[in-house]
Amino acid sequence: MTFQTKDVMARAATTLQDASNIRWPVTELHGYLNDGLREIVTIKPNAVSKTVNLELDEGTLQTLPAEYTVLSRVSRNMVDANTGGGAIRRLDSRSIMDSHMPGWQDPAVIPFAKKVVHVIHDIADPNQFYVAPGNDGTGIIEAVVGAYPTKSPVPGADADDIASYADAVDVPDIYMNALVDYVIYRAYSKDARIAGSAARAAAHYTLFRDSVTNFSQSENGMSLAAANSGE
């Protein structure tokens, strides 16, 4: 199930008692919505998850492409872009390899190879991970990653009409209410000097933050580092 940009903006305008978009123009609400999408992944990097193939660099240390926010799971090696290979074992920390095989990152000790046997990921550095043996630069792995939501575009025509914002919002529908609260928070923040507006803004940001945080807390094993804590 998906929801559209106009759904969020219309609900926010109704709550703001500004259905005609006089105080808060449509384009302003739309900007707040895109800000809210970025804020969601700041709080919950895997709010948008995708299964993708990752092409590996030569060596042990690997970096996620810039469009991804976090490595959640690694599924398997890939022979090529469409053909699956062997399974990959997750290690809890790099200290395991460092203790049992101190030279594991040296190709003279363990030759680099296409196939990955172990993956090590520390949530403290969500954009990087290690593979063992070090890769020869030809490896491909299948992984579940967090991704940045696609920015909602401005319509080519009728940008001042909420109904024209018919694009699907690029987050699961469970985030719709949170996005509405974020848009309202930003709208009330504009009137912070008006009595009561600052308190309303703070209340709606709290609702937004708590909704996203609660979604995160209700999920188990969404990062390689966190997954083991529940085993």
Order of alpha helices (4+ residues) and beta strands (2+ residues): alpha-alpha-beta-beta-beta-beta-beta-alpha-beta-beta-beta-alpha-alpha-alpha
